[in-house]
């Protein structure tokens, strides 16, 4: 089972143009941590790894102290990871590390997983706040992969939308 998860602004962005996530309240990180705890492996791309490493110590420690494998997909053999992380040279290598996979990354890796039919569920944690410009979670149109949400959970200033992915392969 592979689940793709992203926090998005009310207008559909995962980060601001400069890559910052300042529009996200810290409590959405707890939603992410809860999903990580239900997983064997957490997969991210290099830029997501770099972004997480800049989080405040309290948030970073919550993530790094999880008893799950943490895989970073990168083709760069020179890229240095912390010891607790596993380098995966492809998304396929990353998902081979476990049975319950949680992917949380940017548009390139997210879209690759969708195009290859590797995603079972998509969870979008949609905030009410709009940022008007930024980076979208996908570089492809995902409408052909999803229908209506299979579940909707409202929490404070956000709505967690879960979609079953239609495998087009």
N, C-alpha and C positions, 0 to 999 in steps of 0.2 A: 504494500500500500504506500503510495507516494502522495503526499499532500503538499501543495504549494501555498504559502502564506505571505501576504503583504499587508502592511498598514498603508492606507491611502487617504489622501485629503478628500474633502467633500467634492472636489472637482476632479478627482482621479489621479493624483500624482503621488509617487512614493518618496520623492525628495524635491527640494527646491532646485533651481537650475545649478547652483554651486555644489550640489550634493548634500547640503545640510538637511537635517531632519528636525530643525528647531520648532516646527509647527506641531510636533507630536508631544503630547503630555507623557511624562514618565510612566504613568500607570498603564499605558498600552503595552509597555514592555512586559508587564506581568502576564498579559494575555499570551504573549509570545513564549514566555518561560513555561507557562502551563502546557502549551502545545509541545514544547521541547521535551517536557517530562514524560509525555506519552509516546515518545519516539525512541528509536534505537540510534538513529543517525540524523544529525542536523547538517544540511548542505547549504553552502553559500559560495558566491563567487569571490574573487580577490578584492574587488572594491567594497563589497559588503563586509568582508573580514576587516578591511582597513577602517571602515566607518565604525564598526563595533568596537574596535580597539581604542577609539577616541571617546567612547562613552564614559560618563562619570564612573569612578571606581565602584561605587555601590551597585550600579546596574551591570557593569562588566563582571564583577565578582559573582553575581547571581547566575550569569550565563556560564562563566568559565568553571564554576563549581558543580555544574550539572553532571550527572553520571551517564552521559551519552557520548557517542563518538561525534566529533565535530570535523567535517570535511570541507576543505576549501578547493574549489575547482579552479585550476590555473594551468596554463601551458608553460608558464615561466619556471624553469627548473632552478633559477637563481633566487626566486622569491623566498624570503625567509619567513617561516611561520613559527609561532610559539610551539613549544614541545608538545602541548596537549592537542594540537591540531594535526589532521591527516591531510596530506597533499593528494588530491585526485586529479589526474591529468585529463579526465573526461567526465561528463555527467554519468555515463554508464559505469565508470569505475566507482563513483561516489555511491550510487544506489546499490551496488553489489556489496556494500559494507554492512547491510542490515535488511530487516524486513519492514520496519515502520520508519519511513523516511520523511523528514520535514525539510522542504526546500524554502528558503527565504533569500531572495537575491534581487538582482536588477533585471532590466528588460532583455538583455542578451541571453542570459542563462534561463530566465523564466520562459522566454519564447522558444528556446531550444527544446526544453522539456516538453512543452505543449506540442510543438511540431512533430516531435518524435513519438508522441503517444505515451509518454512516460508518467503522466500525471493522472491520478484517480480523483482527487478532490482539490478544489481551489477555495481558499478562505481569504476573503478580503475584509479587513477590519477598517471600516469606513468611518472616518471622523466627520464631524459636522463642519469643521473649519475648512475654508477654501483658501488656496494660496495663489490661484490665478495663473501660475506658470511653474514649470518644473519638469521632472522626468517621470514619464508614465511607466507602469510596471511591465509593459510588453511592447515590443516593436512590431507586433502583428495584431490584426483584428481578432479578438478572442470570442466574438459573438457566435461564430460557428462552432465553438468548443463548449459553450455553456447554454443552458436554458434559464429557467427561473430558479432562484435559490431553493435548495432543498431544506434549508433552515435559516432562520433569521433570529439573532439574539441582540437585543438592545441593552446597552450598558452605558449609563451616564451620557457622555457626549459622543457616542460612537455606536455603530451597528455592525455586528459581525455577520457577514453573509457567506454561506457555504454553498458551493455549487458542485454537482457531480459533473465530471468532464466527459464529453462525448468523444470517444476515440475515433478519429477519422481514418485510421490506417486499415 
